[in-house]
Structures are given as C-alpha cells and as structure tokens.
Amino acid sequence: MMNRLIGLLLVLSALLWQGCATTSAPQKVSADQKEPGRLRAKLKADSTNAEAWRELGVIYFKSQQYPRAKACLKNAYRWNSQDPKARFYLGLAFEFENRGDLALKLYEGYSRVSRLSPYRKLLAGRYQLLTRQTIQAELRTLLQQEQRLSTTSVSPKCVAVFPFRYLGRDKKFLSLGRGLSEMMITDLGKVRELKLLERLRLQILVDEIALSQTEGIDKNSAPRFGKLLGAGRIIAGTYNVLPSERVQLEILSWDIANRQVPAATSTAEALKNLFRLEKDLVFTLIAKMGIELTPQEREKIQLIPTKNLQAFMAYCQALEKEDAGQFNAALQLYQKAMQLDPGFSSAKTKAEAAESLSLAGGSKEQTLAAAQAMENSSAAVTSRDLVEVRLQNLAGSIGSNFMSGQDTREPAEEADLSGAGLGGTLSKPLPPPK
C-alpha cells in the first residue's frame, strides 16, 4: 500500500513539473512579430525615418488597420515623397476609405517614378482606372444636367472625333474605325489652334448613352454631343472595305458653335494606302476650318505611325478590347502590333498602359493581392540573386589577398533598401511610437 502511494506521488510530481516547465518555457517569436518592434526602435531613435514609417504602415495595412496605416504612411510620404511604395500604399489606403480623389492625386505622379521600380506599373494602373471612373462620373453628371446646357457655351476650337461607323459585313474590319479616329485625333492634336478631346472620354460617353455601332452620330445627335462635351466641332463618319481591297470613307464635320453642317467629304483608296488617305482627309478638314498650318505642323501631321497595315489592324483590335475593359487581351494585341513593327511607338505606349491596367486595373482587393504577389516574388528573386552574387565574388576572390568580414545584413534587408522588400505581416501590430 505504501509503495503504491509513493508511486502515485512520484507520477503527480512529474506531471506538475512538466506542466510548470511547459508554462515557463519561452514562446518562439517569428520574424514577422519581431518586425514592428524593430521598426518602433528605429523610429524612437529617428522620427524622420521614412522607410521605417512606410514599413510599419504596410504592416498595419495588410492587417486591415487602415486608419493606423494611413497615419504611418502619411509620415513616410512627408519625409520622402519620392518613395513609390509609400505613395502606392497611401493611395490605396485612401481608396479603402472611399477617397478616390485623394488617391488619384498620389497616383498621378507615376510618370516620375523610375521604370526600374516595380511600383510604377501599380501606380499607373490605379491612375488610369480612377481617371476612367472620374470621367464616367463627370459625364453622368452632365447627362443629368443636359437640359440646362446650351450650344452657346461650346468652344469653337475644341474638337471631338468619334469612332467611325462600319458599314460592311467582314468582321475583321469592324475595329478599324477606332484606329482611324485615334489617328485623326493624334494628327489634329498637332495643330496649335485646336484642342482635341481624348478618345477615352468620347468612348465613355458613347457607352453611357448606349449608342450602338449601327446608330452612329447624325445631324440630330451631333449638337447634343457638342453640348455635353463643350466641343464646338464634332467629326464623325462611316467607312467600308470592299472585296476589291478598297476602303471608302465619308467624313462629316459639324460646326456646333455656328450651327453649320457642311457637306460630307467622301473618298476612296486602296486599303494599302489607308494612311495616305487619312492624311488627305485631315488636311481637307483643317482647310475647311480656315486654319493655316505652319510648315512644322504640316510636317508633323505627315508622319505615319506605322507602314505595316497588319500591325495597325492589331492595334485597332487592341483599342476595341481596351474599350471593353479586357486589358490583358488588349496587351497581347498591342504586343502583336509591336512584333509586326518594332518601330510602332504608339503601340508600345499603349502596351505599357494596358499592362499596368491588367496588373492594377481591378478592384482594390485584387490590386492589393497583385502587389503582395509581386513583392513576394521580388523578395525571393532578390534574395536568390544576392546569394549568387556573393558566391561569384567569393569564387573570384579565391587565391587573392583578402580578409573576409562579417556580413551583418540579411538578403531580405538588402532588398528592403531598394524599396521592393517586405516588412512582414502581423495580425496585431504594435502601436507606432508617440
């Protein structure tokens, strides 16, 4: 009996000892949990440390503490307004608070960001998306106020060139009208006396009033568009591509300011001479407006974007996809145009915009996920590259007279210095220093 009691006491003692040992053992703290403390220490030592403010703000942002994130990111932007990562996350924080107007002001600086920065495309994508949404909101407001608008307020020098309406049946030429109007906008925009409205604004207006491809613009609807856009001149027309590979164009130019509708300008030419045909039409329209071109303006207008008709057709199809919000499909077609003609600079510019929209032209949540995936990939690549560089340097130094020192920086920290690294994530980050 005594032996059994002693054995039971020993078992209880062992269990109690194990429990105490388990309770008192230090819990392992992950690197992510250590990160806010490290950043707080940096900020206590130097409250102007923009990088520390930025990384702490990103941690708050990814744990959905948007007011705290915005406060930290504002400090980061205050001490370094050139930091693209701080600019991007602060803009996104404003978006999550439904302050798209403030976010747009931050995003519009994307063009001053280095092309080497992975945040340039994110900033550009958000800028383009919010710009589209802003234009859409403005046009909806104008449509609501349409009854109070008057043609007397339009600007005689403001010109709107709408996509040309296709009269044929071969669908492969259906998007050609968008490219023609885009080219005409570009050429007329080289005239100092004229102000051309961007094609995006016109397309959004067409979409808002559900104007179909078959309806087009006529003598009754042209004044309405002029009032809504403040445009004193509306240019539109029709085209067709005949089986004989000839293209027919009919252009109408409404003088909204003076309430005049000149006779249509009709012309036809071989499809292979499409660009020359467009130039002739532009010069005819300018002459009818009574504008005398300078030699420099005439020379600029005569430049053609590409000599490759197939490249131009791919470009037109890309414009159609872009208007439909299919940015990835548009990107592929712009790239196809560039492959067919590497010197097609307009396609290159459009491809960059489409790539940005494909990356960051979705919802706020989708953009945040894209940014995090990009950062994870960038951090992994940077760490691997740094290891490879060190191994190469070490191999090249074998046999030479050198003394190796202790490298105290981790690869991830080195990546962080470039603005592409991650500060880590934490479910409950510590508050910023006061």
Summary of the structure (lengths in Angstrom):
residues: 434
radius of gyration: 31.0
end to end distance: 65.8
largest distance: 121.2
contacts: 1292
relative contact order: 0.10
helix: 62%
strand: 9%
